[in-house]
Amino acid sequence: MVDVTRKFTAEVPIEKAAEFLRDFANAPSWDPGTQTCRQISDGPISIGTQWHNVSTLFGITTELTYTLVADEPTDVVFEGKNKTASSVDDITLTSLGPNSTEIDYHAHVEFNGAAKIASPLLKAGFETKVAPETVKKMTEALEGL
């Protein structure tokens, strides 16, 4: 199991940050592992909207279907699933002023089957490589809006 939390600040109004982050199709610009991510359900983004995500981490490419399961002005939660893993990305936003937002990003990944054996190594990789890169990329993407 991987359970990583990072709290950081981006110089962007909370409304812009929330609008950008609730569309998981934007993940390639802020998630270091995501190669492509496209919405696969019809209609506007709301609870139940789904995306097909292709990620590569540690040389392994995997595909997950992500679903928006919480959609609040200050909190969005995505659940991703495939046969080897389930993932929850919980992003909480707090306004620190008109142009500054604190992001509390929590990623929780559980592995199934043979992938479960590699869980301790993957956890270390998430802590030391993926999480810091996510903070960097997400901050840059948000501040570039």
QUIQUIPE-V109616 format. One record per residue. N is the residue number from 1. OMEGA is omega as a letter, one per 30 degrees, with the letter a starting at -180 (999 if undefined). NEAR is the number of other C-alpha atoms within 12 Angstrom. Layout:
BEGIN
N,OMEGA,NEAR / N,OMEGA,NEAR
END
This chain:
BEGIN
1,l,25 / 2,l,29 / 3,a,27 / 4,l,31 / 5,l,25 / 6,l,29 / 7,a,25 / 8,a,29 / 9,l,29 / 10,l,33 / 11,a,27 / 12,l,30 / 13,a,27 / 14,a,31 / 15,l,25 / 16,l,26 / 17,a,39 / 18,a,31 / 19,a,25 / 20,a,30 / 21,a,39 / 22,l,40 / 23,a,32 / 24,l,41 / 25,l,32 / 26,a,29 / 27,l,32 / 28,a,26 / 29,a,29 / 30,a,33 / 31,a,36 / 32,a,27 / 33,a,29 / 34,l,29 / 35,l,24 / 36,l,26 / 37,a,29 / 38,l,25 / 39,a,26 / 40,l,21 / 41,a,19 / 42,l,12 / 43,l,11 / 44,a,14 / 45,l,25 / 46,l,25 / 47,a,21 / 48,l,25 / 49,a,29 / 50,l,31 / 51,l,32 / 52,a,30 / 53,l,33 / 54,a,28 / 55,l,25 / 56,l,19 / 57,l,21 / 58,l,18 / 59,a,10 / 60,l,14 / 61,l,16 / 62,l,26 / 63,l,27 / 64,l,31 / 65,l,32 / 66,l,36 / 67,l,37 / 68,a,36 / 69,l,24 / 70,a,23 / 71,l,26 / 72,l,21 / 73,a,22 / 74,l,27 / 75,l,29 / 76,a,34 / 77,l,36 / 78,l,39 / 79,l,33 / 80,a,36 / 81,l,28 / 82,a,24 / 83,a,18 / 84,a,23 / 85,l,27 / 86,a,29 / 87,l,31 / 88,l,31 / 89,a,36 / 90,a,34 / 91,l,40 / 92,a,32 / 93,l,36 / 94,l,29 / 95,l,26 / 96,a,17 / 97,a,16 / 98,a,16 / 99,a,20 / 100,a,23 / 101,l,30 / 102,l,31 / 103,l,34 / 104,a,29 / 105,a,34 / 106,l,30 / 107,l,32 / 108,a,30 / 109,l,31 / 110,a,30 / 111,a,27 / 112,l,18 / 113,a,14 / 114,l,12 / 115,a,23 / 116,a,20 / 117,a,15 / 118,a,20 / 119,l,23 / 120,l,18 / 121,l,18 / 122,l,28 / 123,l,27 / 124,l,18 / 125,l,22 / 126,a,31 / 127,a,23 / 128,a,16 / 129,a,21 / 130,a,30 / 131,l,33 / 132,l,23 / 133,l,21 / 134,l,35 / 135,a,35 / 136,a,23 / 137,a,25 / 138,l,38 / 139,l,32 / 140,a,21 / 141,a,25 / 142,a,34 / 143,l,24 / 144,a,17 / 145,999,22
END
